[in-house]
Amino acid sequence: MKIVISFCIALFLACALLMNGLLKANRTIKAKEQEIKTQAETIKQKEAALKLYHQRSRAMQAQLDKLTAETAGQNEQIQTAIQKNHDWANQAVPEDLAKAIK
């Protein structure tokens, strides 16, 4: 009879230890799941911000391209005016050059 009682107590203690281990593992798993959810939300926010930055950079690149084209056109006018007047440094500023600079 003592053997059966000792066996039951040992079995109960083993079950208690296993249950304690399972509870700790469950808490760890829940904490990791929460951490994963938090990181997923952070990633979504950063992806949204990145998408916004990409849109802004494309808009700014389009503006830069437009300004570059306008500047190139103005530079072409200045070069044409300089070619017409080789000795321009000794002369007054030509009208077409003054208009191009403005």
C-alpha positions as CSV (number, residue, x, y, z in Angstrom):
1,M,0.0,0.0,0.0
2,K,2.9,2.4,0.8
3,I,4.3,1.7,-2.6
4,V,1.0,2.7,-4.3
5,I,0.8,5.9,-2.2
6,S,4.4,6.7,-2.9
7,F,3.9,6.1,-6.6
8,C,0.7,8.3,-6.6
9,I,2.6,11.1,-4.9
10,A,5.5,10.9,-7.3
11,L,3.1,10.9,-10.2
12,F,1.3,13.9,-8.8
13,L,4.6,15.8,-8.3
14,A,5.7,14.9,-11.9
15,C,2.4,16.1,-13.3
16,A,2.7,19.3,-11.2
17,L,6.2,20.0,-12.5
18,L,5.1,19.3,-16.1
19,M,2.1,21.6,-15.7
20,N,4.3,24.3,-14.3
21,G,6.6,24.0,-17.3
22,L,3.7,24.1,-19.8
23,L,2.3,27.2,-18.1
24,K,5.7,29.0,-18.4
25,A,6.0,27.9,-22.0
26,N,2.4,29.2,-22.7
27,R,3.3,32.6,-21.1
28,T,6.4,32.8,-23.2
29,I,4.5,31.9,-26.4
30,K,1.9,34.6,-25.7
31,A,4.5,37.2,-25.0
32,K,6.3,36.3,-28.3
33,E,3.0,36.4,-30.2
34,Q,2.3,39.9,-28.8
35,E,5.8,41.0,-29.7
36,I,5.3,39.7,-33.3
37,K,2.0,41.6,-33.5
38,T,3.6,44.8,-32.3
39,Q,6.5,44.4,-34.8
40,A,4.0,43.7,-37.6
41,E,2.1,46.9,-36.8
42,T,5.4,48.8,-36.7
43,I,6.4,47.3,-40.1
44,K,3.0,48.3,-41.6
45,Q,3.5,51.9,-40.3
46,K,7.0,52.1,-41.7
47,E,5.8,50.7,-45.1
48,A,3.1,53.3,-45.2
49,A,5.7,56.0,-44.4
50,L,8.0,54.6,-47.0
51,K,5.3,54.6,-49.6
52,L,4.5,58.3,-48.8
53,Y,8.2,59.1,-49.1
54,H,8.4,57.4,-52.5
55,Q,5.4,59.4,-53.7
56,R,7.0,62.6,-52.5
57,S,10.4,61.8,-54.0
58,R,8.7,61.0,-57.4
59,A,6.9,64.4,-57.2
60,M,10.0,66.2,-56.3
61,Q,12.0,64.4,-59.1
62,A,9.3,65.5,-61.6
63,Q,9.7,69.1,-60.4
64,L,13.4,68.9,-60.6
65,D,13.2,67.5,-64.1
66,K,10.9,70.4,-65.1
67,L,13.2,73.0,-63.6
68,T,16.3,71.4,-65.2
69,A,14.6,71.5,-68.6
70,E,13.7,75.2,-68.1
71,T,17.2,76.0,-67.0
72,A,18.6,74.2,-70.0
73,G,16.5,76.2,-72.3
74,Q,17.6,79.4,-70.6
75,N,21.2,78.3,-70.8
76,E,20.8,77.6,-74.5
77,Q,19.5,81.1,-75.0
78,I,22.5,82.5,-73.2
79,Q,24.9,80.4,-75.2
80,T,23.3,81.5,-78.4
81,A,23.6,85.2,-77.3
82,I,27.3,84.6,-76.5
83,Q,28.0,83.0,-79.9
84,K,26.4,86.0,-81.6
85,N,28.7,88.3,-79.7
86,H,32.2,86.9,-79.3
87,D,33.6,90.1,-77.8
88,W,30.7,90.3,-75.4
89,A,32.9,91.0,-72.3
90,N,34.0,94.3,-73.8
91,Q,30.5,95.3,-74.8
92,A,27.3,96.3,-73.1
93,V,25.0,93.4,-72.2
94,P,23.0,92.4,-75.4
95,E,19.3,92.7,-75.2
96,D,18.6,89.0,-75.8
97,L,21.1,88.0,-73.1
98,A,19.5,90.4,-70.6
99,K,16.1,89.0,-71.4
100,A,17.4,85.4,-71.0
101,I,19.0,86.3,-67.6
102,K,15.7,87.8,-66.3
